[in-house]
Amino acid sequence: MTLIQASFLFLAALSSGVLNSVAGGGGLIVFPALLITGMSPVVANATSTVAALPGLIASVKAYQADLQDSRRLCVVFSSVSLVGGIIGALLVLWISGEILKELVPYLLLLATLLFTFSDSLLSWLSTVLPKADQNSRSSPHTSSLVLFFVAIYGGFYGLGISFLLLAVLRLLGLEQIHQINGLKVLLMSCNTIAATITFIPVGVINWNQAFFIMLGSTIGGYVGAYYARKLNPQLVKYLIVVTGFGMTSYFFIHT
């Protein structure tokens, strides 16, 4: 890795951390940035997954108190996320690198669309889906089945999974925002841990790049959180949307 590549990844991760702390969607910058440096899609996927883990674990710690009343859901959903994450990561390793390269523009497009229309999607779901009783027997089982497929997607690619998880938790009928966010981050962490455990033995993680991304995103996240009240989240969201569609167009043209 050259000095220019290291600087480029650090700046991309720094921007990603700032965006994540304000409006989310920072992954739409990191994954394409790794590809632009010449990394293969499989290695870029695995590296960006591992690099996101420290921040997720820190977030889970912050939401620990909000999850005390959801221990049953935490255990059930975490188990499902772990299994689904492993299956998704195995799919990444199973398909050829060329196929994954062909899928990259479409995966980026899906993630960008999920981010762009996340508010409308969640509002629509809240009106269409019936309110569920999270203490009933059938509701967690139904949600676990949906979560299983979401977890497979998370282990396979992961961008946009936070919005899919929010939809699943809405399906369950949860309303406490801190509880919802806490569960979302916990499930993303389990999903990422499962994928990381799968990727490590086969050596598809570039640890040098992962380190620069972790460092940049951590600093960016702190800076973003500090100045979050001074920024307009809607304006930042528009910036992410433009960046996402720009990256998507680039890879549709150059793939």
C-alpha positions in Angstrom: 0.0 0.0 0.0 1.4 3.3 -1.1 1.4 6.5 1.0 -1.2 8.0 -1.5 -3.5 5.0 -1.1 -3.1 5.1 2.7 -4.0 8.8 2.8 -6.9 8.3 0.4 -8.4 5.5 2.6 -7.8 7.4 5.8 -9.7 10.5 4.4 -12.5 8.2 3.0 -12.8 6.6 6.4 -12.7 9.9 8.2 -15.6 11.2 6.0 -17.4 7.9 6.6 -17.1 8.3 10.4 -18.4 11.8 10.2 -21.4 10.9 8.0 -22.2 7.8 10.2 -22.4 10.0 13.3 -24.7 12.5 11.7 -26.9 10.6 9.2 -25.6 7.1 8.5 -24.6 5.7 5.2 -20.8 6.1 5.6 -20.3 2.6 4.2 -21.2 3.9 0.8 -17.8 5.6 0.8 -15.5 3.0 2.4 -16.3 0.0 0.2 -16.0 1.8 -3.1 -12.8 3.5 -1.9 -11.2 0.2 -1.3 -12.2 -0.9 -4.8 -10.8 2.2 -6.3 -7.4 1.4 -4.7 -7.3 -1.8 -6.7 -8.5 -4.2 -4.1 -10.6 -7.2 -5.3 -14.3 -7.1 -4.4 -14.0 -10.1 -2.0 -11.1 -8.6 -0.1 -12.7 -5.1 -0.1 -15.9 -6.6 1.3 -14.1 -8.6 4.0 -11.8 -5.6 4.9 -14.7 -3.1 5.2 -16.7 -5.6 7.3 -13.9 -6.1 9.8 -13.1 -2.3 9.9 -16.7 -1.6 11.0 -16.5 -3.9 14.0 -14.9 -1.7 16.7 -17.4 1.1 16.2 -20.3 -1.3 16.3 -19.1 -2.9 19.6 -18.6 0.5 21.1 -22.2 1.4 20.1 -23.5 -1.7 21.7 -21.8 -0.8 25.0 -23.5 2.6 24.8 -26.9 1.1 24.4 -26.4 -1.6 27.0 -28.8 -0.1 29.5 -31.6 0.2 26.9 -31.4 -3.6 26.1 -31.9 -4.8 29.7 -35.7 -5.2 29.1 -35.2 -7.1 25.8 -32.9 -10.0 26.9 -35.1 -12.6 25.3 -35.2 -10.9 22.0 -31.4 -10.2 22.2 -30.6 -13.8 22.7 -32.9 -15.1 20.0 -32.1 -12.4 17.4 -28.4 -12.5 18.1 -28.3 -16.2 17.4 -30.2 -15.7 14.1 -27.8 -12.9 13.1 -24.8 -15.0 13.8 -26.0 -17.9 11.8 -27.2 -15.7 8.9 -24.0 -13.7 8.9 -21.9 -16.9 8.6 -24.0 -18.1 5.7 -23.7 -14.8 3.9 -20.0 -14.6 4.4 -19.6 -18.2 3.0 -21.6 -17.1 0.0 -19.0 -14.3 -0.6 -16.2 -16.9 -0.5 -18.2 -19.4 -2.6 -19.0 -17.3 -5.6 -16.1 -16.3 -7.9 -14.5 -12.9 -7.6 -15.6 -12.1 -11.2 -19.2 -12.7 -10.3 -19.0 -10.5 -7.2 -17.3 -7.8 -9.3 -20.2 -7.9 -11.7 -22.6 -7.6 -8.8 -20.9 -4.6 -7.2 -22.8 -1.8 -9.1 -26.1 -3.4 -8.4 -25.3 -3.9 -4.7 -24.2 -0.3 -4.4 -27.4 0.8 -6.2 -29.5 -1.3 -3.7 -27.7 0.2 -0.7 -28.1 3.7 -2.1 -31.8 3.2 -2.8 -32.3 1.8 0.7 -30.6 4.8 2.2 -32.4 7.3 0.0 -35.9 6.1 0.6 -35.4 4.7 4.1 -37.7 7.3 5.8 -40.4 6.7 3.3 -40.0 2.9 3.5 -40.2 2.9 7.3 -43.2 5.2 7.3 -45.0 3.0 4.7 -44.2 -0.1 6.7 -45.7 1.5 9.9 -49.0 2.0 8.1 -49.1 -1.3 6.2 -47.8 -3.8 8.8 -50.0 -4.7 11.7 -48.8 -3.9 15.2 -47.3 -7.0 16.7 -47.0 -8.1 20.3 -43.3 -8.8 20.9 -44.2 -11.0 23.9 -46.4 -13.4 21.8 -45.1 -16.7 20.6 -45.7 -16.1 16.9 -44.3 -12.6 16.5 -40.6 -13.3 17.4 -40.7 -16.4 15.3 -42.0 -14.6 12.2 -39.5 -11.8 12.7 -36.7 -14.2 13.2 -37.4 -15.8 9.9 -37.3 -12.4 8.1 -34.2 -11.5 10.1 -32.5 -14.6 9.0 -32.6 -13.6 5.4 -31.6 -10.0 6.3 -28.6 -11.4 8.2 -27.6 -13.5 5.2 -27.6 -10.3 3.1 -25.6 -8.6 5.9 -22.9 -11.3 5.9 -22.8 -11.2 2.1 -22.6 -7.4 1.6 -24.0 -5.4 4.5 -24.5 -1.9 3.1 -28.0 -0.8 3.9 -28.6 -3.5 6.4 -29.4 -1.0 9.2 -32.5 0.1 7.3 -33.6 -3.5 6.8 -33.1 -4.2 10.5 -35.2 -1.2 11.4 -38.0 -2.6 9.2 -37.8 -6.0 10.9 -38.0 -4.3 14.4 -40.9 -2.2 13.2 -42.6 -5.5 12.1 -42.1 -6.7 15.7 -44.0 -3.7 17.0 -41.2 -2.1 19.0 -41.6 1.6 19.6 -38.9 2.8 22.0 -36.3 4.5 19.8 -33.3 3.7 22.1 -34.4 0.1 22.4 -34.8 -0.2 18.6 -31.4 1.4 17.9 -29.8 -0.7 20.6 -31.2 -3.9 19.1 -30.2 -2.8 15.6 -26.6 -2.1 16.6 -26.4 -5.4 18.5 -27.7 -7.4 15.5 -25.3 -5.6 13.2 -22.4 -6.4 15.6 -23.4 -10.1 15.7 -23.7 -10.2 11.9 -20.3 -8.5 11.5 -18.6 -10.8 14.1 -20.0 -13.9 12.3 -18.7 -12.6 8.9 -15.3 -11.7 10.4 -14.9 -15.2 12.0 -15.6 -16.7 8.6 -13.2 -14.4 6.7 -10.2 -14.6 9.0 -9.2 -18.3 8.4 -9.2 -17.9 4.6 -7.0 -14.8 4.7 -9.2 -12.4 2.7 -8.8 -9.5 5.0 -6.2 -6.8 4.3 -5.3 -5.8 7.8 -3.2 -2.7 6.8 -6.1 -1.1 5.0 -8.5 -2.2 7.8 -6.3 -0.4 10.4 -6.4 2.9 8.4 -10.1 2.6 8.0 -10.7 1.9 11.7 -8.4 4.9 12.7 -10.1 7.3 10.2 -13.7 6.2 11.0 -13.1 6.4 14.8 -11.7 10.0 14.5 -14.4 11.0 12.1 -17.1 9.5 14.3 -15.8 11.5 17.3 -15.5 14.7 15.3 -18.9 14.2 13.7 -20.6 13.5 17.1 -19.0 16.6 18.5 -20.2 18.9 15.8 -23.5 17.0 15.0 -25.7 19.7 16.5 -24.2 22.3 14.2 -24.8 20.3 11.0 -28.1 19.8 9.1 -28.7 16.0 9.0 -30.9 16.4 5.9 -28.2 18.3 4.0 -25.7 15.6 5.0 -28.2 12.9 3.8 -28.4 14.6 0.4 -24.6 14.6 0.2 -24.5 10.9 0.9 -27.2 10.2 -1.7 -25.3 12.2 -4.3 -22.1 10.4 -3.4 -23.9 7.0 -3.4 -25.4 7.5 -6.9 -22.1 8.9 -8.1 -20.2 5.8 -6.9 -22.8 3.6 -8.4 -22.6 5.3 -11.8 -18.8 5.0 -11.7 -18.9 1.3 -11.2 -21.6 0.7 -13.7 -19.4 2.5 -16.3 -16.1 0.9 -15.3 -17.2 -2.7 -14.4 
